[in-house]
Amino acid sequence: MIAGISIYEIFTLTSILFFIGIYGFITRKNLISILISLELILNASAVNFVVINKYFYHDVSQCVFVSCVIVAVAAAEAAL
């Protein structure tokens, strides 16, 4: 557990974020809205990546990789 939050609660939250992103990606026609939905999808998968790494390997060294992905997506979105 991370500060009293179980892994199931985190996976539930990230699943909701992921499917909101999928719904927005499929239904939107505006490019900015599609990119925001794509960012939701990538953020949900990044949080899952960190949580799985923390629970199975007890290490959060992959947070650097996740941070780079989040910054790259935000920079690409700002460039448009």
PyMOL CGO cylinders between C-alpha atoms (Angstrom):
from pymol import cmd
from pymol.cgo import CYLINDER

trace = [
    CYLINDER, 0.00, 0.00, 0.00, 1.09, 3.54, -0.72, 0.3, 1, 1, 1, 1, 1, 1,
    CYLINDER, 1.09, 3.54, -0.72, -0.05, 5.79, 2.14, 0.3, 1, 1, 1, 1, 1, 1,
    CYLINDER, -0.05, 5.79, 2.14, -3.21, 3.77, 2.77, 0.3, 1, 1, 1, 1, 1, 1,
    CYLINDER, -3.21, 3.77, 2.77, -4.26, 3.53, -0.88, 0.3, 1, 1, 1, 1, 1, 1,
    CYLINDER, -4.26, 3.53, -0.88, -4.50, 0.04, -2.30, 0.3, 1, 1, 1, 1, 1, 1,
    CYLINDER, -4.50, 0.04, -2.30, -3.31, -0.95, -5.74, 0.3, 1, 1, 1, 1, 1, 1,
    CYLINDER, -3.31, -0.95, -5.74, -6.92, -1.71, -6.76, 0.3, 1, 1, 1, 1, 1, 1,
    CYLINDER, -6.92, -1.71, -6.76, -8.01, 1.85, -6.07, 0.3, 1, 1, 1, 1, 1, 1,
    CYLINDER, -8.01, 1.85, -6.07, -5.14, 3.23, -8.15, 0.3, 1, 1, 1, 1, 1, 1,
    CYLINDER, -5.14, 3.23, -8.15, -5.90, 0.84, -11.01, 0.3, 1, 1, 1, 1, 1, 1,
    CYLINDER, -5.90, 0.84, -11.01, -9.58, 1.83, -10.84, 0.3, 1, 1, 1, 1, 1, 1,
    CYLINDER, -9.58, 1.83, -10.84, -8.70, 5.51, -11.08, 0.3, 1, 1, 1, 1, 1, 1,
    CYLINDER, -8.70, 5.51, -11.08, -6.26, 5.02, -13.95, 0.3, 1, 1, 1, 1, 1, 1,
    CYLINDER, -6.26, 5.02, -13.95, -8.75, 2.79, -15.79, 0.3, 1, 1, 1, 1, 1, 1,
    CYLINDER, -8.75, 2.79, -15.79, -11.38, 5.52, -15.53, 0.3, 1, 1, 1, 1, 1, 1,
    CYLINDER, -11.38, 5.52, -15.53, -8.87, 8.10, -16.83, 0.3, 1, 1, 1, 1, 1, 1,
    CYLINDER, -8.87, 8.10, -16.83, -7.83, 5.79, -19.64, 0.3, 1, 1, 1, 1, 1, 1,
    CYLINDER, -7.83, 5.79, -19.64, -11.39, 5.16, -20.83, 0.3, 1, 1, 1, 1, 1, 1,
    CYLINDER, -11.39, 5.16, -20.83, -12.30, 8.84, -20.58, 0.3, 1, 1, 1, 1, 1, 1,
    CYLINDER, -12.30, 8.84, -20.58, -9.31, 9.49, -22.84, 0.3, 1, 1, 1, 1, 1, 1,
    CYLINDER, -9.31, 9.49, -22.84, -10.38, 6.76, -25.27, 0.3, 1, 1, 1, 1, 1, 1,
    CYLINDER, -10.38, 6.76, -25.27, -13.92, 8.16, -25.40, 0.3, 1, 1, 1, 1, 1, 1,
    CYLINDER, -13.92, 8.16, -25.40, -12.62, 11.67, -26.00, 0.3, 1, 1, 1, 1, 1, 1,
    CYLINDER, -12.62, 11.67, -26.00, -10.20, 10.47, -28.66, 0.3, 1, 1, 1, 1, 1, 1,
    CYLINDER, -10.20, 10.47, -28.66, -12.93, 8.68, -30.58, 0.3, 1, 1, 1, 1, 1, 1,
    CYLINDER, -12.93, 8.68, -30.58, -15.70, 11.27, -30.30, 0.3, 1, 1, 1, 1, 1, 1,
    CYLINDER, -15.70, 11.27, -30.30, -13.89, 14.61, -30.68, 0.3, 1, 1, 1, 1, 1, 1,
    CYLINDER, -13.89, 14.61, -30.68, -13.24, 16.34, -33.99, 0.3, 1, 1, 1, 1, 1, 1,
    CYLINDER, -13.24, 16.34, -33.99, -11.07, 19.19, -32.76, 0.3, 1, 1, 1, 1, 1, 1,
    CYLINDER, -11.07, 19.19, -32.76, -7.33, 18.47, -32.85, 0.3, 1, 1, 1, 1, 1, 1,
    CYLINDER, -7.33, 18.47, -32.85, -6.64, 20.11, -29.49, 0.3, 1, 1, 1, 1, 1, 1,
    CYLINDER, -6.64, 20.11, -29.49, -9.36, 18.04, -27.81, 0.3, 1, 1, 1, 1, 1, 1,
    CYLINDER, -9.36, 18.04, -27.81, -7.93, 14.89, -29.36, 0.3, 1, 1, 1, 1, 1, 1,
    CYLINDER, -7.93, 14.89, -29.36, -4.48, 15.77, -28.04, 0.3, 1, 1, 1, 1, 1, 1,
    CYLINDER, -4.48, 15.77, -28.04, -5.86, 16.40, -24.56, 0.3, 1, 1, 1, 1, 1, 1,
    CYLINDER, -5.86, 16.40, -24.56, -7.55, 12.99, -24.70, 0.3, 1, 1, 1, 1, 1, 1,
    CYLINDER, -7.55, 12.99, -24.70, -4.29, 11.42, -25.84, 0.3, 1, 1, 1, 1, 1, 1,
    CYLINDER, -4.29, 11.42, -25.84, -2.54, 13.08, -22.91, 0.3, 1, 1, 1, 1, 1, 1,
    CYLINDER, -2.54, 13.08, -22.91, -5.08, 11.54, -20.54, 0.3, 1, 1, 1, 1, 1, 1,
    CYLINDER, -5.08, 11.54, -20.54, -4.37, 8.12, -22.03, 0.3, 1, 1, 1, 1, 1, 1,
    CYLINDER, -4.37, 8.12, -22.03, -0.61, 8.54, -21.69, 0.3, 1, 1, 1, 1, 1, 1,
    CYLINDER, -0.61, 8.54, -21.69, -0.86, 9.89, -18.14, 0.3, 1, 1, 1, 1, 1, 1,
    CYLINDER, -0.86, 9.89, -18.14, -3.01, 6.95, -17.06, 0.3, 1, 1, 1, 1, 1, 1,
    CYLINDER, -3.01, 6.95, -17.06, -0.52, 4.48, -18.51, 0.3, 1, 1, 1, 1, 1, 1,
    CYLINDER, -0.52, 4.48, -18.51, 2.38, 6.38, -16.92, 0.3, 1, 1, 1, 1, 1, 1,
    CYLINDER, 2.38, 6.38, -16.92, 0.76, 6.19, -13.48, 0.3, 1, 1, 1, 1, 1, 1,
    CYLINDER, 0.76, 6.19, -13.48, 0.17, 2.47, -13.98, 0.3, 1, 1, 1, 1, 1, 1,
    CYLINDER, 0.17, 2.47, -13.98, 3.81, 2.05, -14.94, 0.3, 1, 1, 1, 1, 1, 1,
    CYLINDER, 3.81, 2.05, -14.94, 5.00, 3.77, -11.76, 0.3, 1, 1, 1, 1, 1, 1,
    CYLINDER, 5.00, 3.77, -11.76, 2.57, 1.89, -9.51, 0.3, 1, 1, 1, 1, 1, 1,
    CYLINDER, 2.57, 1.89, -9.51, 3.48, -1.52, -10.93, 0.3, 1, 1, 1, 1, 1, 1,
    CYLINDER, 3.48, -1.52, -10.93, 7.16, -0.69, -10.57, 0.3, 1, 1, 1, 1, 1, 1,
    CYLINDER, 7.16, -0.69, -10.57, 6.65, 0.41, -6.96, 0.3, 1, 1, 1, 1, 1, 1,
    CYLINDER, 6.65, 0.41, -6.96, 4.62, -2.64, -5.93, 0.3, 1, 1, 1, 1, 1, 1,
    CYLINDER, 4.62, -2.64, -5.93, 6.65, -5.34, -7.65, 0.3, 1, 1, 1, 1, 1, 1,
    CYLINDER, 6.65, -5.34, -7.65, 10.19, -3.97, -7.53, 0.3, 1, 1, 1, 1, 1, 1,
    CYLINDER, 10.19, -3.97, -7.53, 9.92, -1.50, -4.62, 0.3, 1, 1, 1, 1, 1, 1,
    CYLINDER, 9.92, -1.50, -4.62, 11.72, 1.07, -6.70, 0.3, 1, 1, 1, 1, 1, 1,
    CYLINDER, 11.72, 1.07, -6.70, 10.56, 4.30, -8.29, 0.3, 1, 1, 1, 1, 1, 1,
    CYLINDER, 10.56, 4.30, -8.29, 13.61, 4.96, -10.43, 0.3, 1, 1, 1, 1, 1, 1,
    CYLINDER, 13.61, 4.96, -10.43, 11.45, 4.76, -13.54, 0.3, 1, 1, 1, 1, 1, 1,
    CYLINDER, 11.45, 4.76, -13.54, 9.79, 8.04, -12.56, 0.3, 1, 1, 1, 1, 1, 1,
    CYLINDER, 9.79, 8.04, -12.56, 12.45, 9.80, -14.64, 0.3, 1, 1, 1, 1, 1, 1,
    CYLINDER, 12.45, 9.80, -14.64, 11.26, 7.97, -17.75, 0.3, 1, 1, 1, 1, 1, 1,
    CYLINDER, 11.26, 7.97, -17.75, 7.63, 8.74, -16.97, 0.3, 1, 1, 1, 1, 1, 1,
    CYLINDER, 7.63, 8.74, -16.97, 8.45, 12.41, -16.37, 0.3, 1, 1, 1, 1, 1, 1,
    CYLINDER, 8.45, 12.41, -16.37, 10.19, 12.60, -19.75, 0.3, 1, 1, 1, 1, 1, 1,
    CYLINDER, 10.19, 12.60, -19.75, 7.13, 11.13, -21.47, 0.3, 1, 1, 1, 1, 1, 1,
    CYLINDER, 7.13, 11.13, -21.47, 4.80, 13.59, -19.75, 0.3, 1, 1, 1, 1, 1, 1,
    CYLINDER, 4.80, 13.59, -19.75, 7.03, 16.57, -20.58, 0.3, 1, 1, 1, 1, 1, 1,
    CYLINDER, 7.03, 16.57, -20.58, 7.37, 15.46, -24.22, 0.3, 1, 1, 1, 1, 1, 1,
    CYLINDER, 7.37, 15.46, -24.22, 3.60, 15.16, -24.65, 0.3, 1, 1, 1, 1, 1, 1,
    CYLINDER, 3.60, 15.16, -24.65, 3.02, 18.53, -23.01, 0.3, 1, 1, 1, 1, 1, 1,
    CYLINDER, 3.02, 18.53, -23.01, 5.67, 20.15, -25.23, 0.3, 1, 1, 1, 1, 1, 1,
    CYLINDER, 5.67, 20.15, -25.23, 4.14, 18.65, -28.36, 0.3, 1, 1, 1, 1, 1, 1,
    CYLINDER, 4.14, 18.65, -28.36, 0.73, 19.89, -27.30, 0.3, 1, 1, 1, 1, 1, 1,
    CYLINDER, 0.73, 19.89, -27.30, 2.06, 23.39, -26.60, 0.3, 1, 1, 1, 1, 1, 1,
    CYLINDER, 2.06, 23.39, -26.60, 3.78, 23.48, -29.98, 0.3, 1, 1, 1, 1, 1, 1,
    CYLINDER, 3.78, 23.48, -29.98, 0.45, 23.05, -31.75, 0.3, 1, 1, 1, 1, 1, 1,
]
cmd.load_cgo(trace, "trace")
